[in-house]
Amino acid sequence: MNFLSQDKSSSRPNKAIIILSLWVFAILLLGFTFRTSLDEMITVWINVEEYSHGFFIPVITVYFLWLRRHELKFIEEFKHSLPGLVIVFIGLILLILGGLATLKTVEQYAFIITLTGMFTIAFGLPGLRVGAIPLLFLIFMVPFPQFILNNLSSKLQLISSWLGVEFIRACNIMVYLEGNVIDLGIYKLQVVDACSGLRYLFPLASLSFLCAYLFKGPFWQKVLIFFSSAPLTIFMNSLRIGIIGIMVDNWGTEMAEGFLHDFEGWIIFLICMGLLFIEMWLFSRLSGRKVAFNELVLIPTEWSGDTKQGNPDIRFNKSVFLLMLLLIGAAIASHNIEGRKDLIPSRKAFLNFPLQLGKWEGRNDYLNQYYLDVLKLTDYVIINYTQPESGNHINFYSAYYQSQREGVSVHSPKSCIPGDGWQITQFGQRDFPDFKVDGNALIINRAIIQKGDSKQLVYYWFQQRGRTITNEYLVKWYLFYDSITMNRTDGSLIRLITSVKAGENIEAADQRLQAFIKDLIPVLPAYLPGKNS
């Protein structure tokens, strides 16, 4: 009898090792299935400062789950794992759709969903309730798509510039603001992407989420703690810009450059963290609790569980084999999708674009190499057209992308216009039923922009595989849809600009651009492929 009991007890560790080995293999299989999207995400963490905190996010998630491991129990019955299998299936479908649409962000969110499903398969819905917040925290490691970052950065630049100028003016310093350019007379400060505040916003948002999670207070206070990270970042970044402006005015331009400029950024981030803790301290006082600063964010003692309690039983669940089959199938499908290449329609190069359009005579212009590196376009054309008899001028620009994969896509003028001091004073859409593109009426964005006394009228639209689109987000939706249904992601931007002369009615400028479009539309199809190209 002693030998029998000894055999049974010794078989339990062996069984646990086998079960754990199966789960380790499933996790490795998950990493292999999502390898390309994970590799791209890590590349962003390394190269983009706004996401350099991404390495810490999974580590923190694992740490919190480990702390609460005594609350997790392996499930044994197959039926209890069904919710997890459904979540895994949804995640893998998103992976395949993201691969077809060449949207790595969709694939990266699919990874988090699939991982959450695997966690649910192992520990069931009770375990998911324990691990929901740590797993949700993983969304902060996924970089936003580039077009969202560009739009967000441009808006934050303008807000930070305006507030920064108000700080400078409060110190009785004469300053003039043109868009994101702060003119101090002796020096012009340009609030570029690096000064937009995104470098503070993303790490601070992650930190505030953790603080809200660990903060002992009502749910509404937790929500406010998290969402306060955005106004805190904007306010402190604007203060930093204002301080730099004041220092430049008093001690010279070196105050806005080099080590001092970067060091100020670290100081501002630390102040943001301090203000976040002050906010939590005030909330605790409001709730009638006198909590010391060092006790505002504490890991609950109950998470450590009973120190005498051993690790939970590791039970076998047959659903792990079905999970592996799903992951293997998704890995094969993902590999086949990666080998699929976009259909590249034939077209004429912009090098041959006519310099004579009706009565308009053109002269080529070119982009600086810096902008070419940023835009990553396939082909482009810039021509300054003039009517000799009237002296009217129109700047025509079109950028063409034969494949708009992740990080390579059309840039919206709405994000770029506010640079160099230009401001959008009026914005809207117009449609022209008489102008047809692939049989559809032309719809354009119309903007009036101003810089000092100078005023310009801008028309632009996105011509994407036979569609004329005015909304940047709709461009992304059709890119997703067409990459799946047509296996094409080519597309282009068309932008026209004309100066509004002093005393000229804006309607005259409108008529000038519309007359030019009438000559332009018949020429475009050879250079910008349509739906059936």
Secondary structure, 3 states (H helix, E strand, C coil): CHHHHHHHHHHHHHHHHHHHHHHHHHHHHHHHHCHHHHHHHHHHHHHCHHHHHHHHHHHHHHHHHHHCHHHCCCCCCHHHHHHHHHHHHHHHHHHHHHHHCCCHHHHHHHHHHHHHHHHHHHHHHHHHHHHHHHHHHHHHHCCCCHHHHHHHHHHHHHHHHHHHHHHHHHCCCCCEEECCEEECCCCEEECCHHHCCHHHHHHHHHHHHHHHHHCCCCHHHHHHHHHCHHHHHHHHHHHHHHHHHHHHHHHCHHHHCHHHHHHHHHHHHHHHHHHHHHHHHHHHHHCCCCCCHHHCCCCCHHHHCCCCCCCCCCCCCCHHHHHHHHHHHHHHHHHHHHCCCCCCCCCCCHHHCCCEECCEEEEEECCCHHHHHHHCCCEEEEEEEEECCCCEEEEEEEEEECCCCCCCCCCCHHHHCCHHHCEEEEEEEEEEEEEEECCEEEEEEEEEEEECCEEEEEEEEEEECCEEECCHHHHHHHHHHHHHHCCCCCEEEEEEEEECCCCCCHHHHHHHHHHHHHHHCCCHHHCCCCCCC
